[in-house]
Amino acid sequence: MSTILETVNLERTFGAVVAASNINIKISAGEILGVIGSNGAGKTTFVNMVTGYLKPSSGKILYRGEDITGKPTRDITRLGICRSFQIPQLFLELPVIDNIIIALTIAKEVKPSLLKPAITPEIVDEAMEILKRFEVAQYAESEVGVLAQGIRKLVDIAMATVNNPDLLFLDEPTSGVSAEEKIQIMDVLMAALKTTKTAVLFIEHDMEIVEKYAPRVAAFYEGTILADGPTGEVLDDPKVREFVIGTEFHRKVEENQVGGSV
Ligand SMILES: Nc1ncnc2c1ncn2[C@@H]1O[C@H](COP(=O)(O)OP(=O)(O)OP(=O)(O)O)[C@@H](O)[C@H]1O
């Protein structure tokens, strides 16, 4: 698979704080990559730099071979790198479909006027297609504010795809969602993003979700990448176990294995 994103010695400091340092990562077309790391490990700083929300202090970001280091978010989005945030960025008092239409209008740079309204049958159809892909079409006319957190997350991520990104960053797609809903949401998300062959990097604290959905994982620790590789190997890495995930997760897996064999 061809590399679409490559970062070279990416670094960001805030005064004396080194938020990210020596970040070298490659992402291939259509790849799914999980990112783990405790609070303050530098995950969001990394995503902010690649998506143009923060300028790196040094290093390079190459997207399809083009140097995009320090470009504004708008240009990066246009090139095909999009993101969602940990907290959904939705208009709560508007229906779901209006949220998607607004995002589409911005993405397409539609300049509505009295003679040329923003809402056309084509844009409504396109919005409905997106909602169907994320299995939330039945909520099209519902106000976002009355919907469950899991549905809001799906709508929010659906909205992040209106530009048809080749690479999508998801910041904790299952945060604030009940344990039962997590799997449902990830199943829908991953299926939707597979149909569009979108490469996905998702930040996740739940190791069971990481194991289930990410074939590859990068573990961040104190602003650097401690390990990057096949998920099983990274989660079993003694350094990752000690500094990133602790022994809790492995104890759980081992207990389950013991339970299963009885
Ligand atoms: N705007 C900022 N100003 C000063 N320090 C910052 C800023 N943003 C991040 N930092 C610091 O950089 C480090 C990395 O933070 P970052 O938010 O990237 O971590 P994270 O891995 O995303 O954590 P979390 O899981 O809590 O979101 C932390 O020490 C944080 O306090």
The ligand as a Gaussian input file, in Angstrom:
#p B3LYP/6-31G(d) Opt

LIG

0 1
 N       -1.706000      24.886000      24.200000
 C       -0.856000      24.353000      25.085000
 N       -0.127000      25.123000      25.897000
 C        0.747000      24.592000      26.779000
 N        0.940000      23.257000      26.935000
 C        0.217000      22.434000      26.156000
 C       -0.718000      22.921000      25.195000
 N       -1.286000      21.853000      24.565000
 C       -0.732000      20.762000      25.104000
 N        0.174000      21.104000      26.057000
 C        0.980000      20.181000      26.856000
 O        1.586000      19.270000      25.973000
 C        1.587000      17.948000      26.523000
 C        0.883000      17.002000      25.578000
 O       -0.521000      17.305000      25.567000
 P       -1.582000      16.599000      24.611000
 O       -2.877000      17.319000      24.801000
 O       -1.033000      16.517000      23.252000
 O       -1.650000      15.148000      25.252000
 P       -2.686000      13.976000      24.939000
 O       -1.881000      12.736000      24.801000
 O       -3.553000      14.340000      23.813000
 O       -3.519000      13.915000      26.296000
 P       -5.109000      13.608000      26.525000
 O       -5.268000      12.129000      26.453000
 O       -5.330000      14.145000      27.898000
 O       -5.891000      14.362000      25.488000
 C        0.962000      18.060000      27.901000
 O        1.988000      18.222000      28.851000
 C        0.120000      19.315000      27.789000
 O       -0.031000      19.940000      29.054000

